[in-house]
């Protein structure tokens, strides 16, 4: 059960702040298929090296991705694949809301054309 004290909700808010940046979501999506190094993430996302490195650092600090050294490269991987279920849940809710708004707009247009 979700406690509503600021002390309990603060870490949840911080977690969602990490997920609130489009570029970070792009980085996460690039890791959905498996671990990648920075060059592979850059190729998959089209983001610049400095940008990818900055977002990977934030994701690692939040405990969302894990750094795994392999030879001269560092590979990043998702710590908990549940993150994608959270994103899917949000996408599904947004899709439903968009469908509802579209239906409401059609109803309004039908009323205006009478």
C-alpha positions in Angstrom: 0.0 0.0 0.0 1.3 3.5 -0.9 1.9 5.6 2.1 1.1 9.3 1.5 3.8 10.9 3.7 6.3 13.2 1.9 9.2 11.0 3.2 7.6 7.9 1.5 6.5 9.7 -1.7 9.8 11.5 -2.3 11.7 8.5 -3.6 8.8 7.6 -5.9 8.7 11.2 -7.3 12.4 11.1 -7.8 12.1 7.8 -9.7 9.5 9.2 -12.0 11.6 12.4 -12.5 14.3 10.1 -13.9 11.8 8.6 -16.3 10.4 12.1 -17.3 13.1 12.8 -19.9 12.6 11.7 -23.5 16.2 11.0 -24.2 16.5 8.8 -21.1 13.5 6.9 -22.3 15.2 6.5 -25.7 18.3 5.1 -23.9 16.1 2.7 -21.9 14.3 1.5 -25.1 17.6 0.9 -26.8 18.5 -1.4 -23.8 15.3 -3.4 -24.0 16.8 -5.9 -26.4 19.9 -6.4 -24.2 23.0 -4.8 -22.9 24.9 -2.3 -25.1 27.9 -0.1 -24.9 27.8 3.7 -25.4 28.6 3.4 -29.1 25.7 1.0 -29.7 23.3 3.2 -27.7 24.4 6.2 -29.7 23.7 4.2 -32.9 20.3 3.0 -31.7 19.1 6.4 -30.5 20.8 9.0 -32.7 21.8 10.9 -29.6 25.2 12.5 -29.1 27.9 10.8 -27.0 27.9 13.5 -24.2 24.1 13.3 -24.1 24.0 9.5 -23.8 26.8 9.4 -21.2 24.9 12.0 -19.1 21.7 10.1 -19.2 23.4 6.7 -18.5 25.0 8.3 -15.4 21.6 9.5 -14.2 20.0 6.1 -14.9 22.8 4.3 -13.1 22.6 6.6 -10.1 18.9 5.8 -9.9 19.6 2.1 -10.0 17.7 1.6 -13.3 20.7 0.5 -15.3 23.8 -1.4 -14.3 27.4 -0.8 -15.7 29.2 -4.0 -16.6 32.9 -3.6 -17.7 33.9 -6.0 -20.5 37.4 -5.5 -21.7 37.9 -1.9 -22.7 34.2 -1.2 -23.0 31.5 -0.7 -20.4 28.1 -2.3 -21.2 24.9 -1.1 -19.7 21.9 -3.2 -19.0 18.5 -2.8 -17.4 18.5 -3.8 -13.7 14.8 -4.6 -13.5 12.8 -5.3 -16.7 9.6 -4.3 -14.8 10.5 -0.7 -16.0 9.1 -1.7 -19.4 5.8 -2.9 -17.8 5.5 0.5 -16.1 6.1 2.2 -19.5 3.6 0.0 -21.2 1.0 0.7 -18.5 1.4 4.4 -19.0 1.2 4.1 -22.8 -1.9 2.0 -22.5 -3.6 4.6 -20.3 -2.5 7.5 -22.6 -3.9 5.6 -25.6 -7.3 5.1 -23.8 -7.4 8.7 -22.8 -6.6 9.8 -26.4 -9.4 7.6 -27.7 -11.8 9.1 -25.2 -10.8 12.6 -26.2 -11.2 11.8 -29.9 -14.7 10.4 -29.2 -15.6 13.5 -27.3 -14.4 15.8 -30.1 -16.5 13.8 -32.6 -19.5 14.2 -30.4 -18.9 18.0 -30.2 -18.5 18.2 -33.9 -21.7 16.3 -34.5 -23.5 18.7 -32.2 -22.1 21.7 -33.9 -23.1 20.5 -37.4 -26.8 20.1 -36.4 
